[in-house]
Amino acid sequence: MRAAYSGPRRIGVDVQDRPDFAEFVSVRSPALLRTAYLLTGDWSLGEDLLQTALASTWRRWGRLTGEPEAYVRRTMLNTYLSWRRRRWSGEVPTGELPDRPLADGTSAADDRDLVWTALQRLPRRQRAVVVLRYYEDLTEAETANLLGITVGTVKSQASKALASLRVDSTLASSAPKTTATQTTMDEVR
C-alpha cells in the first residue's frame, strides 16, 4: 500500500521546526536583502546571495551565540567575495542587439540573389575560382587542376575576387560590416 502524497520530500529539518529561525528570516529578510542588493548591484543576485547565506546560517543556527544578524551579514560578505574571486566566463548582457534578418526566409533569398548578381560581375576566371573553391569546396590544388592553372594563380584569383566582392556596392549596402560576404556565400551554397 502506497502512502498518501504529503508534498515535496524534505531533506533535513523544516524551517517550521525552528520557529526562532523562521521569525528571524521573516523579520530581518528585507534589511538583509537590501544589503545583498547593495553588494551585488542586482536584485536577483542579491536574492541568491541572501538565500545562500541563510542556508549556511540554518545549518549553524543551534550553535550561534550573540546576534545572528551579524553572522548572516558576515556570511553574505564572505560568500559575495568568494563569488567575485571566481572567474566567470558566462554571457554578458549588452544594450544593443545585432540586427538579424527575419526568419521568414525572404532575407536569405534576397542575399542569395545579391551574391549571385555580384558573382556575375566578376571576370570569368575569378568567378570560376570562387565557385570551385567556395561553392564546390574543392582544394586549391583540385581547383588548379580543373582550370589548368597553377595553385598560385588560384590563390591570387580567389584573393582578387573576394576583395572585389567585399567592396561590391550592392553587397556592401545590404550587408552588415562584419564578414557578411563569407556568411552570405555560405548561405548560397
Residue pairs with C-beta under 8 A, 6 or more apart in sequence:
15 21
15 22
15 25
15 58
16 22
18 58
18 61
18 62
20 61
21 57
21 58
21 61
24 68
24 69
25 54
28 69
28 72
29 50
32 50
32 53
32 54
32 69
32 72
32 73
32 76
33 46
33 47
33 50
35 73
35 76
36 45
36 46
36 47
36 49
36 50
36 53
36 76
36 80
37 43
37 46
38 46
39 46
39 49
39 76
39 77
39 80
40 46
40 49
40 80
49 76
49 79
49 80
49 83
50 76
52 76
52 79
53 72
53 75
53 76
53 79
54 72
56 75
56 79
57 64
57 68
57 71
57 72
57 75
60 71
61 68
64 71
98 176
99 176
101 107
101 108
101 111
108 187
110 174
111 174
111 175
111 184
111 187
111 188
112 184
112 187
112 188
114 170
114 171
114 174
114 184
115 165
115 171
115 181
115 184
115 185
115 188
116 188
117 170
118 165
118 168
118 170
118 171
119 127
119 130
119 131
119 165
120 127
121 164
121 168
122 130
122 161
122 164
122 165
125 147
125 149
125 157
126 157
126 158
126 160
126 161
126 164
127 161
128 147
129 143
129 147
129 154
129 157
129 158
129 161
130 158
130 161
130 162
130 165
130 185
132 138
132 142
132 143
132 146
132 147
133 140
133 143
133 154
133 158
134 185
134 189
135 185
135 188
135 189
138 146
140 151
140 154
140 155
140 158
141 151
143 154
144 150
144 151
144 153
144 154
147 154
149 157
162 181
165 171
165 181
165 185
166 172
166 181
171 180
171 181
171 184
175 181
175 183
175 184
